[in-house]
Amino acid sequence: MNQKREKDKKERAIFLKTLSLAWELGYIIVIPLVILAAGGRFLDNKYDTSPIFLMSGILLSILVSGILVFKKAKRILEDISNQ
C-alpha cells in the first residue's frame, strides 16, 4: 500500500512538472507574439503602412520565441544530464 502511494506521488509530481513546462512554453511563444504583433499593428496604424510592421512584428516574435524555446530546451537537457 505504501509503495502504491509513493508511486502515485511520483506520477503526480511528474505530471505537474510536465504541465508547468507546457504552460511555460505557451507563455514563451504567446507573449512575444502578442506584444510584437500589437506593436506592429500600432505602428502600421500610426504611419499608414499596413501590414509591413505587423508582419515584421510577427516574424520577429517567431525569432524571439524560437531563441527562448531553444534556451529552455538547452537548460532542460543540461538538468537531465546532471541527474
C-alpha positions as CSV (number, residue, x, y, z in Angstrom):
1,M,0.0,0.0,0.0
2,N,2.8,2.4,0.9
3,Q,4.6,1.6,-2.4
4,K,1.5,2.5,-4.3
5,R,1.2,5.8,-2.5
6,E,4.8,6.6,-3.3
7,K,4.3,5.7,-6.9
8,D,1.2,7.9,-7.1
9,K,3.1,10.8,-5.6
10,K,5.9,10.4,-8.1
11,E,3.5,10.2,-11.0
12,R,1.6,13.3,-9.8
13,A,4.9,15.2,-9.4
14,I,5.9,14.3,-13.0
15,F,2.5,15.3,-14.3
16,L,2.7,18.7,-12.5
17,K,6.2,19.3,-13.8
18,T,5.1,18.5,-17.3
19,L,2.1,20.7,-17.0
20,S,4.2,23.5,-15.7
21,L,6.6,23.1,-18.7
22,A,3.7,23.2,-21.1
23,W,2.4,26.4,-19.6
24,E,5.8,28.0,-19.6
25,L,6.4,27.1,-23.3
26,G,3.0,28.5,-24.1
27,Y,3.8,31.8,-22.5
28,I,7.3,31.9,-24.1
29,I,5.5,31.7,-27.5
30,V,2.4,33.8,-26.9
31,I,3.7,36.8,-25.0
32,P,6.3,37.9,-27.7
33,L,3.7,37.2,-30.4
34,V,1.0,39.4,-28.8
35,I,3.4,42.2,-27.8
36,L,5.2,42.4,-31.1
37,A,2.1,41.9,-33.3
38,A,0.2,44.6,-31.3
39,G,3.2,46.9,-31.6
40,G,3.4,46.3,-35.3
41,R,-0.3,47.0,-35.7
42,F,0.0,50.2,-33.7
43,L,2.9,51.4,-35.9
44,D,1.0,50.4,-39.1
45,N,-2.0,52.5,-38.0
46,K,0.3,55.4,-36.9
47,Y,2.3,55.5,-40.2
48,D,-0.4,54.1,-42.5
49,T,1.9,51.3,-43.7
50,S,-0.3,48.3,-43.2
51,P,0.8,45.3,-43.0
52,I,4.5,46.0,-43.0
53,F,5.1,46.5,-39.3
54,L,2.5,43.8,-38.3
55,M,4.3,41.2,-40.4
56,S,7.7,42.4,-39.2
57,G,6.4,42.1,-35.6
58,I,5.1,38.5,-36.2
59,L,8.4,37.5,-37.9
60,L,10.4,39.0,-35.1
61,S,8.2,37.2,-32.5
62,I,8.9,33.9,-34.2
63,L,12.6,34.5,-34.0
64,V,12.4,35.6,-30.3
65,S,10.2,32.7,-29.4
66,G,12.5,30.3,-31.2
67,I,15.5,31.6,-29.3
68,L,13.7,31.4,-26.0
69,V,12.4,27.9,-26.6
70,F,15.9,26.8,-27.6
71,K,17.4,28.2,-24.4
72,K,14.7,26.5,-22.4
73,A,15.3,23.2,-24.1
74,K,19.1,23.5,-23.6
75,R,18.6,24.2,-19.9
76,I,16.3,21.1,-19.6
77,L,18.8,18.9,-21.3
78,E,21.6,20.1,-19.0
79,D,19.4,19.4,-16.0
80,I,18.7,15.9,-17.3
81,S,22.3,15.2,-18.0
82,N,23.3,16.4,-14.5
83,Q,20.9,13.9,-12.8
